[in-house]
Amino acid sequence: MKRLQQTLCTKTDSFSYTVVGEGTPIYHVDSSGYLSERGKEIGKFCLGDNQWNLRIDGVIVDSGPENGMFYLPEFEMRALTALINKA
């Protein structure tokens, strides 16, 4: 199972995700929630009625906990770890 390391860029308020043991980030989530994989935009983290959702190609592929509005970084980490281990 691959594990990800999450890095916050305080200048752009964005997160990068790198597979532990590798040097180049695989995923990047910008301050607007847009998700890129190796530089190509593939989806977006969006706030639904009361929880965060990950949409890829307009389809919700994962959802965070209900009333988890302040848990976006934790949800990103869980969702992206699941995504990289599906591939």
Secondary structure, 3 states (H helix, E strand, C coil): CCCEEEEEECCCCEEEEEECCCCCCCEEECCCCEEEECCEEEEEEEECCCCEEEEECCEEEEECCCCCCCCHHHHHHHHHHHHHHHC
